[in-house]
């Protein structure tokens, strides 16, 4: 019933939060030695994740 639906929803939201956090941590660790923004490979810090996808 309703309790099962809430439980499944909590699991889904927890997965989304975990994946969102990993989308920030993984590029941060990958580019810890060289920042693509300061090296002028990208024009905005919002481009770091797409640049990471193209670079990796």
Residue pairs with C-beta under 8 A, 6 or more apart in sequence:
23 49
26 52
27 48
27 49
27 52
30 52
30 56
31 48
31 52
36 42
36 48
36 51
36 55
37 44
37 45
37 48
41 51
42 48
42 51
